[in-house]
C-alpha cells in the first residue's frame, strides 16, 4: 500500500470544499493508495509529470514514486481550473 502525501495547495482545497465532496474525494484517494495503476478515470498528463484522477467534475493531480511507494497529491480543483 502506498503512502499519500498532500501538497499545501491540495490540503487547503480539500479543507475549503463542502464536507460531503471532500469525503468522496478522500475515499477515491484511499482507493488510489491500494491500486495506483489499475483504477479507472486515470490519465497520464501530457505536458507535466504525473497523472490525474477524475472524480465527477473535480480533478486530482498527483505523482507516483514506485520505488518508495509514495503518492504525492499536488492539487485538487475543478475541471476548468486545474489545467490553467
ChimeraX attribute file (.defattr): number of C-alpha atoms within 10 A of each C-alpha:
attribute: neighborCount
match mode: 1-to-1
recipient: residues
	/A:1	12
	/A:2	18
	/A:3	14
	/A:4	16
	/A:5	14
	/A:6	16
	/A:7	14
	/A:8	11
	/A:9	13
	/A:10	19
	/A:11	15
	/A:12	13
	/A:13	14
	/A:14	19
	/A:15	10
	/A:16	9
	/A:17	12
	/A:18	9
	/A:19	11
	/A:20	9
	/A:21	14
	/A:22	15
	/A:23	13
	/A:24	12
	/A:25	21
	/A:26	13
	/A:27	11
	/A:28	16
	/A:29	19
	/A:30	15
	/A:31	13
	/A:32	20
	/A:33	17
	/A:34	13
	/A:35	12
	/A:36	21
	/A:37	11
	/A:38	9
	/A:39	13
	/A:40	10
	/A:41	11
	/A:42	18
	/A:43	14
	/A:44	14
	/A:45	13
	/A:46	8
	/A:47	6
	/A:48	8
	/A:49	11
	/A:50	18
	/A:51	19
	/A:52	21
	/A:53	22
	/A:54	18
	/A:55	17
	/A:56	12
	/A:57	9
	/A:58	18
	/A:59	23
	/A:60	22
	/A:61	24
	/A:62	23
	/A:63	18
	/A:64	20
	/A:65	12
	/A:66	10
	/A:67	6
	/A:68	9
	/A:69	13
	/A:70	16
	/A:71	21
	/A:72	18
	/A:73	23
	/A:74	19
	/A:75	20
	/A:76	25
	/A:77	18
	/A:78	14
	/A:79	15
	/A:80	10
	/A:81	10
	/A:82	14
	/A:83	9
	/A:84	5
